[in-house]
């Protein structure tokens, strides 16, 4: 079995995630795409992102079913951005869930149905030009 090494976020990527809106992409069992803004998206570690899943809608159902996840973030002011692709893990209880739920409530959001951790497997640039969409090694 081949084990894929997770990709590491740079400080520039972390700063963009912290200051710009992230959009989460998933697919359902029939391959139908879903894209949703998740304002709670943030960096969990150098190799993972986390967000609170509050609605329990398509994103939640797709991840529950095993969908891979794509996260896009762009800064239109500097014409730069990234796409992070990875595996998602739902946490509906436990320490990580409780810590994230407390943060959501503190920020004025309802307690989430789950928190989602995305282990990053690929990073792509979304900077305009000939490298747009290309995987960053």
Protein Blocks (a to p, Z undefined) as FASTA:
>chain_A
ZZdddddddfklmmmmmmmccddddddfkopacddddfkbccfblmbccdddfkopmmlm
mmmnopacddddddfklopaddddddddddfedjklmmmmmmmmmnopacdfbdcddddf
bdcdfbecjkgoiacZZ
